[in-house]
Amino acid sequence: DDRFKSAALSSLANIYQGCCKLVITSDVDEILIPFKSENNLKDTLLSLNEDFSAPIGVEFVHNRLNEPEYDSNIDCLNQRSTFFFTSGYSKPVIWKKDAFFSPGLHGINKEYSFTDQLALVHLRSIDYNYTMQRQLSRNSAVLSNEQVNNKTGLHWQRDINDKSWFGYFIFEKALSASSNISFEHEYN
């Protein structure tokens, strides 16, 4: 339930505001990395002046022809070279004050600024087999009557062979990528 999830994450983030200089409030499949910053992650975060910041959204994609399955013990930048920028993940995840997420966790109830000093890397598509297994598992999820009536949460139940499904589409595009571009070389 997107409303429950956003309320729960907002509440936890607001509690942590009492003892932290800033709080990163994101989904478990998202990580922050320095982007145009020359500093490490901690120094880049502490140098932000805004109360709420949204980094540049990036999605890494598994090119099965050129890359092995993802190994969580190895840095993702050393394993994946196919990626795209996505405004959907340029969202306010760095908080220095209390706020509340909108349902879906892509907006908050306060003004925020975008920063190119950081990238928010979404890991949903970092491994083809894992993504397909996760979708098959989601297909067995039982949606609440409210979700069905409001048509929310329906993205959880998709046919993994449906080419219109975004995840399937981007994996097919990744196979036709013309060259391997280094994220660090091209964009730092």
GIPEKA-V445567 format. One record per residue. N is the residue number from 1. RES is the residue in three letters. PHI is phi in whole degrees, 0 to 359 (999 if undefined). OMEGA is omega in whole degrees, 0 to 359 (999 if undefined). D_FIRST is the distance of its C-alpha to the first C-alpha in whole Angstrom. Layout:
# GIPEKA-V445567
n:res:phi:omega:d_first
N:RES:PHI:OMEGA:D_FIRST
N:RES:PHI:OMEGA:D_FIRST
This chain:
# GIPEKA-V445567
n:res:phi:omega:d_first
1:ASP:999:185:0
2:ASP:298:180:4
3:ARG:291:178:6
4:PHE:296:181:5
5:LYS:300:181:6
6:SER:292:177:9
7:ALA:293:180:10
8:ALA:294:181:11
9:LEU:293:177:12
10:SER:299:180:14
11:SER:298:178:16
12:LEU:297:179:17
13:ALA:298:181:18
14:ASN:292:176:20
15:ILE:297:181:21
16:TYR:293:177:23
17:GLN:302:181:25
18:GLY:293:184:27
19:CYS:228:183:29
20:CYS:231:177:28
21:LYS:289:176:30
22:LEU:205:182:26
23:VAL:230:173:23
24:ILE:265:185:21
25:THR:242:182:17
26:SER:221:175:16
27:ASP:290:182:14
28:VAL:293:180:16
29:ASP:263:178:17
30:GLU:228:176:19
31:ILE:228:176:22
32:LEU:262:174:25
33:ILE:223:173:28
34:PRO:300:182:31
35:PHE:244:178:32
36:LYS:265:181:35
37:SER:277:174:36
38:GLU:273:184:39
39:ASN:268:173:37
40:ASN:286:185:35
41:LEU:300:183:32
42:LYS:301:182:32
43:ASP:293:177:35
44:THR:296:179:33
45:LEU:298:182:30
46:LEU:290:180:33
47:SER:277:180:35
48:LEU:291:183:32
49:ASN:268:185:33
50:GLU:282:177:30
51:ASP:290:181:27
52:PHE:223:183:25
53:SER:231:177:25
54:ALA:241:178:23
55:PRO:285:177:25
56:ILE:285:180:26
57:GLY:278:180:23
58:VAL:226:176:25
59:GLU:238:173:24
60:PHE:273:184:26
61:VAL:233:179:27
62:HIS:282:173:28
63:ASN:269:187:32
64:ARG:295:179:33
65:LEU:283:186:36
66:ASN:242:188:37
67:GLU:228:178:35
68:PRO:286:175:34
69:GLU:301:183:31
70:TYR:290:177:29
71:ASP:245:184:30
72:SER:292:177:28
73:ASN:272:182:31
74:ILE:241:179:32
75:ASP:308:183:31
76:CYS:298:179:29
77:LEU:293:178:32
78:ASN:271:183:35
79:GLN:244:185:33
80:ARG:235:179:31
81:SER:238:178:33
82:THR:261:183:31
83:PHE:204:172:29
84:PHE:215:176:28
85:PHE:275:182:27
86:THR:220:181:24
87:SER:294:180:23
88:GLY:298:179:19
89:TYR:250:169:19
90:SER:271:188:22
91:LYS:234:186:19
92:PRO:286:182:20
93:VAL:250:181:19
94:ILE:251:185:23
95:TRP:241:172:23
96:LYS:247:179:26
97:LYS:219:179:25
98:ASP:291:176:22
99:ALA:201:176:19
100:PHE:224:177:16
101:PHE:290:167:13
102:SER:281:178:12
103:PRO:305:182:9
104:GLY:97:176:9
105:LEU:66:181:12
106:HIS:252:178:15
107:GLY:205:177:16
108:ILE:227:183:17
109:ASN:272:178:19
110:LYS:231:175:22
111:GLU:290:179:25
112:TYR:219:181:25
113:SER:242:175:27
114:PHE:269:177:27
115:THR:229:174:29
116:ASP:262:177:31
117:GLN:281:182:32
118:LEU:225:172:29
119:ALA:239:172:27
120:LEU:261:184:23
121:VAL:268:177:23
122:HIS:268:187:20
123:LEU:261:184:21
124:ARG:305:188:19
125:SER:254:186:22
126:ILE:288:176:25
127:ASP:217:184:25
128:TYR:301:184:26
129:ASN:298:179:26
130:TYR:297:180:23
131:THR:298:180:21
132:MET:293:178:22
133:GLN:297:179:21
134:ARG:298:180:18
135:GLN:294:177:17
136:LEU:299:177:19
137:SER:295:179:17
138:ARG:297:180:13
139:ASN:298:180:15
140:SER:267:180:15
141:ALA:293:177:12
142:VAL:264:180:11
143:LEU:274:177:9
144:SER:289:177:8
145:ASN:302:179:11
146:GLU:297:179:9
147:GLN:297:179:7
148:VAL:295:182:11
149:ASN:296:181:13
150:ASN:269:182:11
151:LYS:57:174:11
152:THR:252:181:8
153:GLY:83:182:7
154:LEU:290:177:11
155:HIS:295:178:12
156:TRP:290:186:11
157:GLN:245:181:14
158:ARG:229:174:17
159:ASP:285:184:21
160:ILE:293:178:22
161:ASN:264:180:25
162:ASP:284:184:24
163:LYS:294:178:26
164:SER:282:178:24
165:TRP:292:186:21
166:PHE:307:182:21
167:GLY:300:180:21
168:TYR:295:182:24
169:PHE:301:183:26
170:ILE:290:176:26
171:PHE:292:178:27
172:GLU:294:177:30
173:LYS:295:180:31
174:ALA:297:180:31
175:LEU:292:182:34
176:SER:261:178:36
177:ALA:302:188:36
178:SER:280:181:39
179:SER:205:176:40
180:ASN:268:181:38
181:ILE:249:178:37
182:SER:282:179:37
183:PHE:300:181:34
184:GLU:294:183:36
185:HIS:295:187:40
186:GLU:284:192:38
187:TYR:236:176:36
188:ASN:259:999:37
